[in-house]
Amino acid sequence: MAVLGRQMCHRLSISILFFVLIQSNVIAYQFQVGNLQAWNIPTSTDPKVYANWPKKLNFKIGDSLLFLYPPSEDSVIQVTKESYDTCNLKDPILYMNNGNSLFNITSPGVFYFTSGVSGHCEKSQKLQISVFAADGSLPLPPSSAPGGALADSAPSYPTVFGGIPSGPGAKSSSSSSTVKVSVLISAGIGVLMWGLVGGKM
């Protein structure tokens, strides 16, 4: 019976080690848009905050954008390039208005966002990000939303960051939180288990 237990443990260790070795290193970031406390009209001290902020970052599939704002004062819409350039708020691709809006990046391409409040886009409250494919290419976005219809609203998530301060005196916070699963750590644990189990056989 003890031999059967050791063999099973040995096989389990090999299976875990194999699974860990075939996995790739996965890193995903959640970026707080603009590295600001709230998604709002840029201040006169940093009027190009949303134009400059994405230039410093490398967005990848799996990352997400977090837009924080008072829900009674603002919203976020994803739009086409044409709507972005002309500040046209009609027929957005995606509409988010819960104050804690999370946009998950699931494909490569260029993504365009603006405030859903009339007049805010014209005051530079808009964001364009580029997400490259694994081969380094940048697919072109479609010229308009599929069917030109309004997509379903984004799901609401509970506010996990507490109150959302607004106003020009708000201090900036960290631009991203990291979620990381490392193959090296997992492989190390697998090798350690292999050594412990294999050494007793």
Buried (B, 14 or more C-beta within 10 A) or exposed (E): EEEEEBEEBBEEBBEBBEEBEEEEEEEBBBBBBBBBBBBBBBEEEBEEBBEEBBEEBEBBBBBBBBBBBBBEBBBBBBBBBEBBEEBBBEBBBBBBBBBBBBBEBEEBBBBBBBBBBEEBBEBBBBBBBBBBEEEEEEEEEEEBBEEEEBBEEBEBEEEEEEEBEBEEEBEEEEBBEEEEEEBEEBBEEBBEBBEEBBEEE
